[in-house]
Structure formats: structure tokens, C-alpha cells
């Protein structure tokens, strides 16, 4: 083993060193993200300066192959980076995470599709909607796809989209559920994202009508859920990562950052902010405040422990060439939703500590609160589904209620 922990056996920067560099870049963006957060929310889209900064920091290339100029890191790096970004602004963290992980998903498709996307444009940005709200009909050489796909985060800055569709054969029978890759230029965008939080994600609706999708740009979701991908077997372990866990755990990173940001605001303010209608001239002198801050901090720590333990399980399995069985994936699904709920409970406690001023427009807590509550309602983080999936697994009940496990 090389004595220099920053280098691997070949003398190249180690994975840990690369991760530290990329996370450091994300931390360095926090002042810009905080400064631009209100503007992004008002405009309902991330400012161009923020998107350019994310690109320059390598966020969009975190999970794309080195052969296309990407960093080809791992889920741990993506989660740490999006947590750092979330501490600055939830919407920016979410868009960065979504594009990075959907770029990863595009690399599960055959090499011909990868070449069309990243070979033609190493800076390609793929966004996506996994819900099968489109329909594909078999035609010569592929499928004719139409549909409406809502909640497409980062839509204004995407160059490609991966969208869900039910595929029908010549007789009209549904034969598969798939994700299909379509150039963004072939899809219309409808402005539908009018929400209480995560406003700058511009998660609008994509519309496609009779779009031709060749066979090599189709990924079977049931097959992918079991780790069967149509990509060629290359020496790139990142793309052997478990499908459901990758697409679920990545959602928690921005939430962890939002929780940390809320804790920092409440702790910093407690040193000077009085506790009204009491003898305490500083909140920090109140035992009640001390207890609540400790409780919130421990909830955030619980969320991080669950998240990063699961993240490391996914990364270890891919690098070792092993497979996460359904039981392990069910456990991960439950932990993702549980972690998100811990963040929400912590943020709620922190707003109670900070008081009515939490909701002042000029302060960040009200936006953090709204962003966290919207982000945690992503379908992949619904806690009751995760708990049902895990509970069935514990009891040996074979019924499967979701492909996203």
C-alpha cells in the first residue's frame, strides 16, 4: 500500500483524495448559493451563475465515466457533495444531485446510447422522471413514445431526459415498464412547478408526442431493479451499483445539508437572541433551549448515520462485484425514508427554538423549512412505503409493492 494516503497504488490521486477535493469545491460554493437562493426562489429557476458554478465544480460529472471526462466517483461522494450544497441552498443541491445521478442512470444503457449523449457532449445533462406516465408503441427499430412527465427537476438546463413509459406490443398489450432516453430538444416543457418549496428546481412537466426512441435508448425497469442492465460489461464498477438504492439514497443528501443549515442558524442565534417573556437574555442560557437543540442535533446525526451506512453498503457491493439481495435493498429503502423524517423533525424543533422570527422573509429558516418539507415528500422517500417494504421483508412476505427497491 502506498504510504501517501492521497495516492493509490498507481500513484494517482486516491478515491478519498478525489472525494475530499470535490466536497471542498462544493463547500466553497456555499456563499454563492446562499447569496443567490432568494433570487432563484423568486425567479423559480436557478440563476445561470449558480448552474455554471455547479458545472465548474464538477458536480454534473460526478458519476459520469472517466472515458467521457467524468469523475466516475461513487454514491458516497455524490451524497457528501449534495449535503454540502444543501447547506447553501436546497434547490441548487437538488438540481446538482438529480443531474449527476441521472447521468449515472444513462450509463446503464447500451454504449451506443452513451456515445450519443456523452460522446457528443461530455457536459451533457440528463434529467428524468421515472414514473411511467408515458406510453410506447412498437414500431420498426424501436418505439413511438408519447406522454406527460411531471416533476422534472432541472428541466431548463437539461440536454437529455430519461422518462418512464409503459411499452405495448403490436396487439396493444403492455409488455414492459421502461425508461427511455430522449433529447431535450424533442420534448416541450410546460410551466407547472408552482410550489411552496424547492421553487428554484424548476421541476416542470415534459411533454412528448410520437417521439421515436430507438431500441438502444430503452432500459427495462423491472430488469434494472434486479441489477440487469443492457450496458456492455466494462471495467467500471460504479455502473454495477444497485438501481433502486442509488436512486433513493441520493435524495437524502440535500436534506442532510438543509438540516445542518437550520441547526447552524438556530445555534448561532441562540448566543444573542433573547427568550421572550422569560428571565433569559440569551436563548443559550435556557435549559429548555439546550435540550431542544441537543435533540435536533441527535436527530440529524441519526439521519446521517442511517444514510451513510446504507450509502457505504451500496458502494462496497459495486466495488466488490457482489449483489445486494432484496432483503438488503428493502432495508435501504426504509432507511432512506426514515432518515428524511428525522431531518424534518429536527428542522421543526429548530424552528420552535428560533420562534416566530423563523418565518421572516429576510431569514433563511423559512426557506429551509419549506424546501425540506417539499423535498422529503419525493415519492422515493415516502416513509410508509419504505416501512411496508421492509416490514414485509422481515416477515417473509413475498408481495412486492414497488419496483424502486
C-alpha positions as CSV (number, residue, x, y, z in Angstrom):
1,X,0.0,0.0,0.0
2,X,1.3,3.5,-0.8
3,X,2.4,5.3,2.3
4,X,0.9,8.5,0.9
5,X,-2.9,8.3,1.7
6,X,-3.6,10.8,-1.0
7,X,-2.3,8.4,-3.7
8,X,-3.4,5.0,-4.8
9,X,-1.1,2.1,-5.7
10,X,-0.5,3.5,-9.2
11,X,0.5,6.9,-7.9
12,X,-2.8,8.5,-9.0
13,X,-5.0,10.5,-6.5
14,X,-6.8,8.1,-4.2
15,X,-10.6,7.9,-4.2
16,X,-10.7,9.6,-0.8
17,X,-8.5,12.4,-2.0
18,X,-10.7,12.9,-5.1
19,X,-13.8,12.9,-2.8
20,X,-12.2,15.5,-0.5
21,X,-11.4,17.7,-3.4
22,X,-14.9,17.6,-4.8
23,X,-16.6,18.1,-1.5
24,X,-14.2,21.0,-0.8
25,X,-15.4,22.6,-4.1
26,X,-19.0,22.2,-3.0
27,X,-18.3,23.8,0.4
28,X,-16.6,26.7,-1.4
29,X,-19.8,27.3,-3.3
30,X,-21.9,27.8,-0.2
31,X,-21.6,31.7,0.0
32,X,-22.7,32.0,-3.7
33,X,-25.6,29.6,-3.1
34,X,-26.8,31.5,0.0
35,X,-26.5,34.8,-1.8
36,X,-28.4,33.6,-4.8
37,X,-31.1,31.5,-3.1
38,X,-33.7,34.2,-2.7
39,X,-33.2,35.2,-6.4
40,X,-33.6,31.6,-7.5
41,X,-36.8,31.3,-5.5
42,X,-38.2,34.5,-6.8
43,X,-37.4,33.6,-10.5
44,X,-38.5,29.9,-9.9
45,X,-35.3,28.7,-11.6
46,X,-31.6,28.5,-10.6
47,X,-29.7,31.5,-11.7
48,X,-27.3,30.8,-14.6
49,X,-24.4,31.8,-12.4
50,X,-25.2,29.0,-10.0
51,X,-25.6,26.4,-12.7
52,X,-22.3,27.4,-14.2
53,X,-20.6,27.2,-10.8
54,X,-22.0,23.7,-10.2
55,X,-20.7,22.7,-13.6
56,X,-17.3,24.3,-13.0
57,X,-17.1,22.4,-9.6
58,X,-17.6,19.1,-11.4
59,X,-21.0,18.4,-9.8
60,X,-22.7,17.3,-13.0
61,X,-19.8,15.0,-13.9
62,X,-19.6,13.3,-10.5
63,X,-21.0,9.9,-11.8
64,X,-20.2,10.0,-15.5
65,X,-17.4,7.8,-16.9
66,X,-13.8,8.8,-16.9
67,X,-13.7,7.8,-20.6
68,X,-16.0,10.7,-21.3
69,X,-14.2,13.1,-19.0
70,X,-16.3,12.4,-15.9
71,X,-15.1,11.8,-12.3
72,X,-16.7,8.4,-12.1
73,X,-16.8,8.6,-8.3
74,X,-19.4,6.8,-6.1
75,X,-22.6,7.3,-4.2
76,X,-20.7,8.4,-1.1
77,X,-19.1,11.3,-3.0
78,X,-22.4,12.3,-4.5
79,X,-24.1,12.3,-1.1
80,X,-21.3,14.3,0.6
81,X,-21.3,16.8,-2.2
82,X,-25.1,17.3,-2.3
83,X,-25.1,17.6,1.5
84,X,-22.5,20.4,1.3
85,X,-24.5,22.1,-1.4
86,X,-27.7,21.7,0.6
87,X,-26.2,23.6,3.4
88,X,-26.0,26.5,1.0
89,X,-29.3,26.1,-0.9
90,X,-31.7,23.2,-1.2
91,X,-32.7,23.8,-4.8
92,X,-29.2,24.0,-6.1
93,X,-28.3,20.9,-4.2
94,X,-31.3,19.1,-5.6
95,X,-30.6,20.0,-9.2
96,X,-27.0,19.1,-9.0
97,X,-27.8,15.8,-7.4
98,X,-30.6,15.0,-9.9
99,X,-28.4,15.7,-13.0
100,X,-25.5,13.8,-11.5
101,X,-27.5,10.7,-10.7
102,X,-29.5,10.7,-13.9
103,X,-26.2,10.9,-15.8
104,X,-25.3,7.7,-13.9
105,X,-28.5,6.1,-15.0
106,X,-27.9,7.0,-18.6
107,X,-24.7,5.0,-18.4
108,X,-26.7,1.8,-17.7
109,X,-27.9,1.9,-21.3
110,X,-26.0,0.4,-24.2
111,X,-22.8,2.0,-25.3
112,X,-24.4,3.4,-28.4
113,X,-26.7,5.5,-26.3
114,X,-23.9,6.6,-24.0
115,X,-21.9,7.7,-27.0
116,X,-24.8,9.7,-28.4
117,X,-25.1,11.5,-25.1
118,X,-21.6,11.9,-23.6
119,X,-19.5,11.1,-26.6
120,X,-21.2,14.0,-28.4
121,X,-21.2,16.3,-25.4
122,X,-19.1,15.5,-22.3
123,X,-21.0,18.2,-20.5
124,X,-24.4,16.6,-21.2
125,X,-27.0,17.0,-18.5
126,X,-29.7,14.3,-18.2
127,X,-32.7,14.8,-16.1
128,X,-35.5,12.4,-15.6
129,X,-38.9,11.2,-14.4
130,X,-39.1,7.5,-13.5
131,X,-42.9,7.4,-13.2
132,X,-44.3,5.5,-16.2
133,X,-46.7,8.3,-17.3
134,X,-45.8,7.8,-21.0
135,X,-46.8,5.1,-23.4
136,X,-44.7,3.5,-26.1
137,X,-45.9,1.6,-29.1
138,X,-43.7,-0.8,-31.0
139,X,-42.5,0.5,-34.4
140,X,-39.7,-0.7,-36.7
141,X,-36.4,-0.2,-34.9
142,X,-37.8,0.9,-31.6
143,X,-40.8,2.7,-30.0
144,X,-43.1,5.6,-30.7
145,X,-43.5,7.3,-27.3
146,X,-46.0,9.9,-26.1
147,X,-46.6,11.2,-22.6
148,X,-46.5,13.9,-19.9
149,X,-43.8,13.7,-17.2
150,X,-44.2,15.9,-14.2
151,X,-41.6,16.9,-11.6
152,X,-38.6,17.0,-14.0
153,X,-36.1,18.9,-11.8
154,X,-33.6,20.9,-13.6
155,X,-35.6,20.9,-16.8
156,X,-34.4,24.3,-18.1
157,X,-30.8,23.1,-18.1
158,X,-31.2,19.6,-19.4
159,X,-29.8,18.4,-22.7
160,X,-31.5,14.9,-22.4
161,X,-34.3,13.3,-20.5
162,X,-34.8,9.8,-19.2
163,X,-38.6,9.3,-18.8
164,X,-40.8,6.4,-17.8
165,X,-43.2,4.7,-20.2
166,X,-45.3,1.5,-20.4
167,X,-44.4,-0.3,-23.6
168,X,-47.1,-2.0,-25.7
169,X,-46.6,-4.7,-28.3
170,X,-48.4,-4.8,-31.7
171,X,-51.5,-6.2,-30.1
172,X,-51.7,-3.3,-27.6
173,X,-50.7,-5.4,-24.6
174,X,-48.3,-3.8,-22.1
175,X,-45.1,-5.9,-22.2
176,X,-42.7,-3.8,-20.1
177,X,-42.1,-0.7,-18.0
178,X,-39.1,1.2,-19.2
179,X,-37.1,4.3,-19.0
180,X,-36.4,5.9,-22.4
181,X,-33.8,8.4,-23.4
182,X,-35.0,11.4,-25.4
183,X,-33.1,14.6,-26.5
184,X,-34.5,17.5,-24.6
185,X,-34.9,19.3,-27.9
186,X,-37.6,16.8,-28.8
187,X,-39.7,17.5,-25.8
188,X,-41.8,20.5,-24.8
189,X,-41.7,22.0,-21.3
190,X,-44.9,23.1,-19.6
191,X,-44.5,25.5,-16.7
192,X,-46.3,23.7,-13.9
193,X,-43.9,23.9,-10.9
194,X,-45.7,26.4,-8.6
195,X,-44.9,25.1,-5.1
196,X,-44.3,26.2,-1.5
197,X,-40.7,25.0,-1.6
198,X,-37.8,23.9,-3.8
199,X,-39.0,26.6,-6.1
200,X,-35.7,27.1,-8.0
201,X,-35.6,23.5,-9.1
202,X,-37.9,24.4,-11.9
203,X,-39.3,20.8,-11.8
204,X,-41.7,21.4,-14.7
205,X,-43.6,19.0,-16.9
206,X,-42.1,17.4,-20.0
207,X,-44.4,16.6,-22.9
208,X,-43.7,14.3,-25.8
209,X,-45.9,13.4,-28.8
210,X,-45.0,10.5,-31.1
211,X,-41.3,10.7,-30.3
212,X,-39.3,7.9,-32.0
213,X,-37.0,6.1,-29.5
214,X,-34.6,3.6,-30.9
215,X,-34.2,0.3,-29.2
216,X,-30.7,1.1,-27.7
217,X,-32.3,4.0,-25.8
218,X,-34.6,1.8,-23.8
219,X,-34.0,0.4,-20.3
220,X,-36.3,-2.1,-18.7
221,X,-37.1,-1.0,-15.2
222,X,-38.1,-4.5,-13.8
223,X,-34.8,-5.8,-15.1
224,X,-32.8,-2.9,-13.8
225,X,-34.4,-3.3,-10.4
226,X,-32.8,-6.7,-10.3
227,X,-29.4,-5.4,-11.5
228,X,-29.7,-6.4,-15.1
229,X,-28.5,-3.6,-17.3
230,X,-28.1,-3.6,-21.1
231,X,-24.7,-1.8,-20.9
232,X,-21.7,-3.8,-22.0
233,X,-19.6,-5.4,-19.2
234,X,-16.9,-2.8,-18.9
235,X,-14.4,-2.4,-16.0
236,X,-16.4,0.4,-14.4
237,X,-17.7,-0.9,-11.1
238,X,-19.8,2.3,-10.5
239,X,-22.3,1.1,-13.1
240,X,-22.8,-2.2,-11.3
241,X,-24.4,-0.3,-8.4
242,X,-27.9,-1.3,-7.3
243,X,-30.6,0.6,-9.2
244,X,-33.2,1.3,-6.5
245,X,-30.8,2.2,-3.7
246,X,-28.8,4.5,-5.9
247,X,-31.9,6.4,-7.0
248,X,-33.3,6.6,-3.5
249,X,-30.4,7.3,-1.2
250,X,-29.2,10.2,-3.4
251,X,-32.4,12.1,-2.5
252,X,-31.3,12.3,1.2
253,X,-28.1,14.3,0.7
254,X,-29.7,17.7,0.1
255,X,-32.0,17.1,3.1
256,X,-29.0,16.4,5.3
257,X,-27.5,19.8,4.2
258,X,-30.7,21.6,4.8
259,X,-30.9,20.2,8.3
260,X,-27.3,21.2,9.1
261,X,-28.0,24.7,7.8
262,X,-31.1,25.0,10.1
263,X,-29.1,23.8,13.1
264,X,-26.3,26.4,12.4
265,X,-28.8,29.2,12.2
266,X,-30.6,28.3,15.5
267,X,-27.3,27.7,17.4
268,X,-25.7,30.9,16.2
269,X,-28.8,33.0,17.0
270,X,-29.2,31.4,20.5
271,X,-26.0,33.1,21.6
272,X,-27.6,36.5,21.4
273,X,-31.3,36.1,20.8
274,X,-33.4,36.7,24.0
275,X,-36.0,34.2,25.1
276,X,-39.1,36.4,25.2
277,X,-41.2,36.6,28.3
278,X,-38.6,34.9,30.4
279,X,-35.6,35.9,32.6
280,X,-33.2,34.7,29.9
281,X,-31.5,37.5,27.9
282,X,-30.0,34.7,25.7
283,X,-31.7,31.6,24.5
284,X,-28.4,29.8,25.1
285,X,-29.0,30.1,28.9
286,X,-32.3,28.3,28.8
287,X,-32.2,24.6,29.7
288,X,-35.3,24.1,27.5
289,X,-33.5,25.5,24.5
290,X,-30.4,23.5,25.3
291,X,-32.4,20.3,25.4
292,X,-34.2,21.0,22.1
293,X,-31.0,21.9,20.3
294,X,-29.4,18.7,21.5
295,X,-32.4,16.7,20.4
296,X,-32.4,18.2,17.0
297,X,-28.7,17.7,16.6
298,X,-29.1,14.0,17.5
299,X,-31.9,13.5,15.0
300,X,-29.7,15.0,12.3
301,X,-26.9,12.7,13.4
302,X,-29.3,9.7,13.3
303,X,-30.3,10.7,9.7
304,X,-26.6,10.9,8.7
305,X,-25.7,7.6,10.3
306,X,-28.6,5.7,8.6
307,X,-27.8,7.4,5.3
308,X,-24.1,6.9,5.1
309,X,-24.2,3.4,6.4
310,X,-26.6,2.5,3.6
311,X,-24.5,4.5,1.1
312,X,-21.4,2.6,2.0
313,X,-23.2,-0.7,1.6
314,X,-24.2,0.2,-1.9
315,X,-20.6,1.3,-2.8
316,X,-19.0,-1.7,-1.2
317,X,-21.3,-4.1,-3.2
318,X,-20.5,-2.5,-6.5
319,X,-16.7,-2.3,-6.0
320,X,-16.6,-5.9,-4.8
321,X,-18.7,-7.3,-7.6
322,X,-21.3,-8.6,-5.1
323,X,-25.1,-8.1,-5.3
324,X,-27.4,-6.6,-2.8
325,X,-30.3,-9.0,-2.4
326,X,-33.9,-7.9,-2.0
327,X,-33.7,-8.0,1.8
328,X,-30.8,-5.6,1.9
329,X,-32.4,-3.3,-0.6
330,X,-35.7,-3.3,1.3
331,X,-33.7,-2.3,4.4
332,X,-32.1,0.6,2.5
333,X,-35.5,1.8,1.1
334,X,-36.8,2.0,4.7
335,X,-33.7,3.8,6.0
336,X,-33.9,6.5,3.3
337,X,-37.4,7.5,4.2
338,X,-36.7,7.2,7.9
339,X,-33.7,9.5,7.6
340,X,-35.7,12.1,5.7
341,X,-38.3,12.1,8.5
342,X,-35.6,12.6,11.1
343,X,-34.4,15.7,9.2
344,X,-38.0,17.1,9.1
345,X,-38.5,16.5,12.8
346,X,-35.2,18.2,13.6
347,X,-36.0,21.2,11.5
348,X,-39.4,21.5,13.1
349,X,-37.7,21.5,16.6
350,X,-35.2,24.1,15.4
351,X,-38.0,26.4,14.2
352,X,-39.7,26.1,17.6
353,X,-36.4,27.1,19.3
354,X,-35.9,30.1,17.0
355,X,-39.5,31.2,17.4
356,X,-41.8,33.3,15.2
357,X,-38.8,35.1,13.6
358,X,-38.1,31.8,11.8
359,X,-40.8,32.8,9.3
360,X,-39.4,36.2,8.5
361,X,-38.8,36.6,4.7
362,X,-35.4,38.0,5.3
363,X,-34.2,35.0,7.2
364,X,-33.2,31.6,5.7
365,X,-35.1,29.3,8.1
366,X,-38.5,29.7,6.5
367,X,-37.0,28.7,3.1
368,X,-35.1,25.8,4.7
369,X,-38.3,24.6,6.3
370,X,-40.3,24.8,3.1
371,X,-37.5,23.2,1.0
372,X,-37.0,20.3,3.4
373,X,-40.7,19.6,3.6
374,X,-41.2,19.6,-0.2
375,X,-38.0,17.5,-0.8
376,X,-38.9,14.9,1.8
377,X,-42.2,14.3,0.0
378,X,-40.5,12.8,-3.0
379,X,-42.2,9.5,-3.9
380,X,-38.9,7.7,-3.2
381,X,-38.9,8.9,0.4
382,X,-42.5,8.2,1.4
383,X,-41.8,6.6,4.8
384,X,-44.9,4.4,4.9
385,X,-43.9,2.7,1.7
386,X,-40.4,2.1,2.9
387,X,-41.6,0.7,6.2
388,X,-44.1,-1.5,4.4
389,X,-41.4,-2.9,2.1
390,X,-39.0,-3.5,5.0
391,X,-41.7,-4.9,7.2
392,X,-42.9,-7.4,4.6
393,X,-39.2,-8.5,4.1
394,X,-38.8,-9.0,7.9
395,X,-41.9,-11.2,7.9
396,X,-41.0,-13.2,4.8
397,X,-44.0,-11.8,2.9
398,X,-43.1,-12.1,-0.8
399,X,-45.5,-9.5,-2.2
400,X,-43.6,-6.6,-3.8
401,X,-45.3,-3.2,-3.7
402,X,-42.7,-1.2,-5.5
403,X,-40.1,-1.7,-8.3
404,X,-38.0,1.1,-6.7
405,X,-36.3,-1.1,-4.1
